[in-house]
Amino acid sequence: MQHSFSYEKKKVIQALRYHFVQKREIKVMIILVNVFAIVSAILFYTKKIRPEPFLLGSFIWLMLMATFWYFLPTSIYKRAATFKDSFIIYFREDEVRLENERGYVEWPWKKFTKFFESPHFFHLYFDAKSFFIVPKENMSEEFLHELRGILNSKIGNK
């Protein structure tokens, strides 16, 4: 199976957001900051605390959301030359081959630790921080079904 693709900035940034939100430590941090903000809002409303803790909670929440929703994905997109290239990816029985006009790289299936699917991409992880995204754009439903089957059988969600 092969698929030719290039990246769209808006969709890549959205995929990077999915990557960050999927992280366990970020989920925990978001929950804790939200609980702090809600508790401080309730305590401020009932006049049990002064406005400073409420404002601090609100500020931390805004900064956290801006960081994970805008700053990190945008900075990663700008730094990575990968997102400006066009590729052909081959899903073979024993490996995945990615090529462009400058060369190619081959990864055996065992190099991948997990994968997940977001609305516009397949996220293929090498480890907790290294991953590659494959756009679903221009894939037929049959191709998507076959690719899901291959990814589930070769990588699974270990």
C-alpha positions in Angstrom: 0.0 0.0 0.0 1.3 3.5 -0.8 0.0 7.0 -0.1 1.3 10.3 -1.4 0.9 13.4 0.7 2.0 16.8 1.8 0.9 18.7 4.9 -1.5 21.6 5.5 -0.5 23.9 8.3 -3.9 24.2 10.0 -4.4 20.5 10.1 -0.8 19.8 11.3 -1.2 22.3 14.2 -4.5 20.6 15.1 -2.7 17.2 15.0 0.0 18.5 17.3 -2.7 19.7 19.7 -4.1 16.2 19.8 -0.6 14.9 20.5 -0.2 17.2 23.5 -3.7 16.6 24.9 -3.1 12.8 24.7 -0.2 13.0 27.1 -1.1 11.7 30.6 0.9 14.3 32.5 -0.8 17.1 30.5 -4.3 15.7 31.1 -3.5 15.5 34.9 -2.2 19.1 34.9 -5.2 20.4 33.0 -7.6 18.7 35.4 -5.7 20.0 38.4 -5.6 23.6 37.1 -9.4 23.4 36.2 -10.2 22.1 39.7 -8.2 24.9 41.3 -9.9 27.5 39.1 -13.4 26.1 39.8 -12.7 25.9 43.6 -11.3 29.3 43.7 -14.2 30.7 41.7 -16.7 29.1 44.1 -14.8 30.3 47.2 -14.5 33.8 45.7 -18.2 33.9 44.8 -19.1 32.8 48.4 -16.7 35.5 49.7 -14.5 33.0 51.5 -11.3 34.2 49.7 -10.1 37.4 48.2 -10.0 37.9 44.4 -6.2 37.2 44.1 -6.4 33.3 44.2 -9.4 33.4 41.8 -7.4 35.7 39.4 -4.3 33.5 39.8 -6.3 30.4 38.9 -7.8 32.1 35.9 -4.4 33.4 34.7 -2.8 29.9 35.1 -5.7 28.3 33.2 -5.4 30.9 30.4 -1.6 30.5 30.1 -1.9 26.7 30.1 -4.5 26.6 27.4 -2.6 29.2 25.3 0.6 27.1 25.7 -0.8 23.8 24.7 -3.3 25.1 22.2 -1.2 27.8 20.4 2.4 28.3 21.4 3.8 24.7 21.4 2.1 23.5 18.2 3.0 26.6 16.3 6.6 26.6 17.4 7.0 22.9 16.6 5.5 23.5 13.2 7.9 26.4 12.4 11.0 24.4 13.5 10.2 21.2 11.6 11.2 21.2 8.0 9.3 17.9 7.6 6.0 19.7 7.3 7.0 21.6 4.2 7.9 18.5 2.1 5.9 16.1 0.0 6.2 12.4 0.7 5.2 8.9 -0.5 4.8 6.4 2.3 4.7 2.6 1.6 3.1 0.3 4.2 4.8 -3.0 3.5 4.6 -6.4 5.2 7.8 -6.0 7.1 8.4 -2.2 7.2 7.2 1.3 6.5 9.1 3.2 3.9 8.9 7.0 3.7 10.5 8.8 0.7 10.7 12.3 -0.8 12.9 13.9 -3.5 15.9 14.0 -1.1 15.9 10.3 -0.1 14.1 7.7 2.0 14.0 6.1 5.4 12.7 2.6 6.3 11.3 1.6 9.7 10.6 -2.0 10.7 7.2 -2.3 12.3 8.8 -3.2 15.6 10.2 0.4 15.8 6.7 1.7 16.4 5.4 1.6 19.9 1.8 2.7 19.4 -0.5 4.7 17.1 -3.7 6.6 17.4 -6.1 8.2 14.9 -7.2 11.8 15.0 -9.7 13.4 12.7 -7.1 14.2 9.9 -4.1 12.0 10.7 -2.7 8.7 11.9 -0.1 9.3 14.6 2.6 6.7 14.5 4.8 6.7 17.7 8.4 5.6 18.0 8.5 6.5 21.7 6.7 8.9 24.0 8.1 12.0 22.3 9.0 10.9 18.7 6.2 10.3 16.3 5.3 10.7 12.6 1.9 11.8 11.3 0.3 10.5 8.2 -2.5 12.6 6.7 -5.8 10.8 5.9 -6.6 13.3 3.2 -7.1 11.8 -0.2 -7.4 8.2 1.3 -10.4 6.2 0.1 -12.6 4.5 2.7 -11.3 1.2 1.5 -7.7 2.3 1.9 -8.4 3.7 5.4 -10.0 0.4 6.4 -7.0 -1.6 5.2 -4.6 0.8 6.8 -6.4 0.6 10.2 -6.2 -3.2 9.9 -2.5 -3.1 9.1 -1.7 -0.7 11.9 -3.7 -2.7 14.4 -2.0 -6.0 13.5 1.5 -4.6 13.2 1.6 -2.0 16.0 -1.6 -2.3 18.0 -1.8 -0.1 21.1 0.8 -1.7 23.3 
